[in-house]
Every structure is written in structure tokens, then in C-alpha cells.
Amino acid sequence: MTPLLKKARTLLPEILGSLTFRRESGPLDSVDALCHFVSTRAAFIAQKTLYGYLKTRMGTRYPRVFEDDVFVASIDIAKLHVYVACLADLAIFAAWRVRQDAPSPLAADDCSALALQCFQRGLADNAAPAAAIAEFSTDAVLSDFKRRLAFWDWSDGPQGPDIFSESPAALVRWAPIAPELKQLDQEIVENSIKFKWRDVRRDFVKRLDAAAVALQADQLSRIPA
């Protein structure tokens, strides 16, 4: 194994491990299966887009950045923040889609509870690397997500692709790239992550058993937080 790959594995153990999802094709017919999908796909999109942007911007210098501990620390911070933004977008999309496809639409409280369950699962799956980063607060990002849910309109709010608003902005904000370059790249970078989400949404819709998930999700809002 090359030193670069060894370094990457120390930074992204959960994300790299989650890439086994490419072999998954079973139905999403439970809240647990839904949460697993959201956690792993958010990790994949975060990794793919952040490292893709860095590699594109740095060109042949890209392998050498992993020799700079300060820069590696910046990447580690960025990785978590981009992941959380991806997790938030996909968690809300998943709950919205269950509401759309279920025989009877879920109540708003049940949708919020389902999205929150997905978000908390993603945080739990990545608790170890998150705890190692002083600049990242799990409590803070959880509070931010709860605030987003509190104002979310499940009936007339953003629909489908429009739900994915935080992850493009987070990729531009947190990528350790010079601000003047980010200004030039913003539209391209945001469009790149929007494009990557299309396959994730397609796979989700294809595999979702909304009726089965809705039966379980109907109970989530009744469980004390």
C-alpha cells in the first residue's frame, strides 16, 4: 500500500468502508435500512466531491499535500463539515420521498422524526473521527439540523432536487482552497455535487419500499427524544 493511501485510510476509515454499498441492491424496507443508505451515500458524495475538487485544483501537486500535516488537518475538518451537509440534505430528501410514495402521506412530525433518525445515525457512524476534531461539534451540527427541521414545510417546501441546498454550499465553503480561487470555481463546484446526487436519488427511488418504511416511521415521533 502506498504512503498516500495509508494516509487517506487514517482520515476516512468510515467513508472508505462504506464504499461496499456498491454491491447493495436490496429493498429499503425499514427505517434501519433507510438510515444506512443515507449515512453511507452521504459519506460517498462528501468524499467523492471534496477529494475530486482538491485533485482538480492541485493537479500533479495533489499527492504531495498529504505530506503536509497542517493541510491534512484542514482536509479532515472539511471532510466532516461537507459530510454533515450531505447527510442533512439526503436525510430530508429520504423522509420527503417516503411521504410522497407512501399509500397515506406521513404526518409532518413523523417526517421530521424520520429525517432526524437518519441524521443521528450518520453522526453515530462517524463518531470516532468527529470526536478527534476539536473544530467540529456534533452537538452544534445536531442543533442546526433540528432548527432546519423545525422550519421545514413538508407539504409546500422544497421538492426533490431542490432539497439539496446545503451540500453544494458546504463544499465550496469548507474545501481548503484559496478564497479567490473558490470565487472562480463556485458555480462549477456546486454543479458538480448536484450532478453526483442524481444517481443517489435514482437508486433510492428504485429501491424504496415506502409503505413498509412508513409503517415504522409512523411510530418515531412518539418516541421521547
Secondary structure as UniProt FT lines:
FT   HELIX           3..11
FT   HELIX           13..17
FT   HELIX           18..23
FT   HELIX           31..58
FT   HELIX           59..67
FT   HELIX           69..101
FT   HELIX           108..125
FT   HELIX           127..131
FT   TURN            134..135
FT   HELIX           138..150
FT   TURN            154..156
FT   HELIX           160..163
FT   HELIX           166..174
FT   HELIX           179..207
FT   HELIX           210..217
FT   TURN            218..219
FT   HELIX           220..222
//
